[in-house]
Amino acid sequence: MKTFLRISLLFVSIVMTAITVAQAQRVIKGTVYMEGEPAAGITVEAHKGSSMMTSFDGKYEIEADAKSKYIKFTFIDESQKLDIEGKSGDVFDFAFSGKLPSEGGNEEVNSDEINLGTAEELVKAQDKDFMNELSMYREFFKQDDYKSAFPHWKNLYTKYPKSSSNLYIHGGKMYESMLEKASTDAERDKLIEEYMKLYDKRIKYFGQKGYVLGRKGTSWLKYKLDPSREQSPEGADLIAIHKAGYEWVNESITLQGAETEPPVLILFMNTTVALFKLGEMPKEQVVKNYERSVEVANSIIAANEDPKTTEQTQETVLPYIETLFGKSGAADCEALVNIYAAEYENKKDDAEFIKSMLRRLSRAKCTESDLFAQATERQYELDPSAEAAFNMARRYLKKDDMEKAREYYQMAIDQETDNELLATYYYERGLLRYARLNNLVGAREDARKALQIKSDYCDANMLIGNIYVAASQKFEGSALEKSAVFWLACDYFAKARQGEDCSFDAAENLAKYKKYFPNKEEAFMEGLQSGSTYKVGGWINENTKVRF
């Protein structure tokens, strides 16, 4: 809130010009409106008096001479006058465009009624004002001379709001050009406010509310959170920005469904996670929004005939949503179990729902919950697939039934056709062999198979490194031969460190086990030079590099 007030005050102080006139005898005040809403960024100047610029509430207060004839209102390059000569009272509300909320209009200035004709109808009726403004605006716009085009566009936008949807498309382009060139936050905020009103007016006259709200939310978040701003929003101001953007993209998704523009889903999850981290959204709602985002993304893929949109959704949007959710801090067991427990009771015969639920519980490491145990057995009853067998293997592992666990792991491996899942099955069976059965050779075999399928599988590299550390304790040979195993183990920890999920643990292991490397004296006695190839023998039978 402090930042919001600071920006508002700065906005006013920068643009306000206090021209004190010695003979000023009147203090005139009022509110300026555009399309029925308070208008910011309007310069209000009294003839023979002072001037100021309106802030977000649209209010103004200026001094005027007893002989002042008019008040001039200016927005960018367009000016309008209100005649006050001979008028009593000191309060004058003014509609720069549209009508005053309380009086239905501002007859002194807006003598011409708004014309809701289409461009075709207006040309057919030979509306000279429309045709002249249209010709001038188009000519300048084609030349990218937006400064010259804008006043003519503004007249069309104000007086002929239903003439063409291009008014709103081109208007958006001009506002974005001005925003890119804006030099102050106050100037940006004034332009953003007008830009948002353009979206509202487009909905009013041309519909497409869901589509337009998605674009409105996108523009709002882009320019309100622009890193080039003088002052980054914070506190209540930052919350308000995210809340507004969230509401618009949320409604857009509700209205658009499978026709939602894919980037809008990313913004929906971005604002969701931001509001959660700002303490404005419970984690259960984050989970629901994630579920909704995935559901809509899948409906876009199923319904869309455009291969580019399908590819964008599959390869960019869905992975990004998964990453956002995974790192949000909301994807914990407590939240997921709270969400899914009630749903499971109603959908325990829905194999697809159970599969999806188990995957998300597994990613969040919620495999110890009663819900996971119940759903695992139910999944296998409904659909004894590879994935169901894999979950059953985990189930028996927790029961310490190693024989059954191995049986179900093998069933999962034999049935699975998805390489990503198959790599996981091999890795987990390898982990079982290493940690519970002390079968180091078998564990390494499974880890290697996982890496053959998925070469950057950091967990599998970590497993082999840990297997070699364990092997060093019983490795037969000289002191150097035993300690050389740590060279090889650290080779695998170094590979694992390249994976984001393993980087921290791998770095810790590298630091921990480097101290067990053979020393220079031992290596010298064996004729080994730093950087030379060394083969670790025995069942390990693998090459590494000499280093100290």
Disulfide bonds with the S-S distance in Angstrom:
Cys333-Cys366 2.25
Cys458-Cys502 2.02
